[in-house]
C-alpha cells in the first residue's frame, strides 16, 4: 500500500501567548497567558476542513498565526507551522509576504472592514495580482485587469465589467464577500483560509457562498480551511471538522462521523442548539449552553468546559483531560471518553 501523501498544511503544538494584564491593560510584570495551547491540525491538498467553535475560542488567532499575523503584543511561542514540509515560522518577513496571498489566501470576517472604501474593486484586485505574482516579471495593467475580470466571472458576479469600476459601498453583501474571495484568489493560492465568510449574510446568501467555496474546491483543486462558529454551516461542505474551545481542539473527526456520533459534550451541546426543520424544540425553545467561553487569563483549573458541562463528574473540576484517540481519525479531549453516553447527566 502506498504511503499517504504529506499534508499541504500541518500545524503541531501551536501556542500563542499574550502578556499579562493589570487593571484591564497589558502589564510587563503580570504573568503572561496562553490564548491558544497545543493546537494540532492538518489540511490535505484539495481538502475542505472546518474549524468550529464559539467566539473567543481562538479560531481566528490560529488562522492569523499560520500567516504570521498574530497582532502584537501577542506572539507564537511554540509549535510548527509546515507548508509543504517547510516551517513558516523560520521564514524571514520578505519570504512570508510571498506566502500570504501567493500560496495561502485569506478571506477576512467582515468585507466592509477589510475592503478599502476609497478604492475601486479593479484597483484592489489588480493590486493583489501585482503583489503576489509568481514570477519576478511585472504584470502589465491590461493583464492584471483581465485576471480581475476572469476572477469575477469565476465567482459569478453579474456584469463584471461594471462591477470592477464600483466601490465597496456600491456592492451588495454577497458581492462584497465574492470581491474578498477574488482578492484572496488573485495569485492562485493552494490553500484558502475563509474566516467566518458567511457572517452577517442571510441564509440564502450563506448557501450561495458555501456552494461557491465547494465549486472552487472542485474546479481549482483548492484546499479550504473554513472557520465558523456555526456547525450547521459545515454540515454539507466539510470533509473533516475540528471543534475548538477556549484555545484548544476538543474534538476532531470526519464530518459525517462528528454529526452522527459526537464524542465531546461541547460538540453534542453545539449540535443540540441547531434548529432542525420539522422537529420543533420543546416549548419552542432551542437548548442553549449556559455561561460563556472563559477568558484566556481566567481559565478554570480542570477541564475548560467543566463549568458549562451537563455531563461533568467530580474530577473534571481539577483534572485537565488528555487527548484520547477514538480511531479512524476521531479523537477528543474529555475525562469521560471513550465511555461517555450522550445525554447522561454527570455527578
Secondary structure, DSSP 8 states (H G I E B T S, - for coil): -------SEEEEEEEEEE--EETTEE-TTS--EEEEEEEEEEE-TT-EEEEE--TTSSHHHHHHHHTT---TT-EEEEEEEEETTEEGGGS-HHHHHHHBTTTEEEE-S-HHHHS-TTSBHHHHHHHHHHHT-SSSS---HHHHHHHHHHHHHHTT-SSHHHHHHSBGGGS-HHHHHHHHHHHHTTT--SEEEEESTTTT--HHHHHHHHHHHHHHHHHH--EEEEEES-HHHHTTT-SEEEEEETTEEEEEEEHHHHHHS--SHHHHHHHHTS-BTTB--GGG------S----TTS--SS-TTGGG-TT--GGGGT----EEEEETTEEEE-TTTTT--TT----
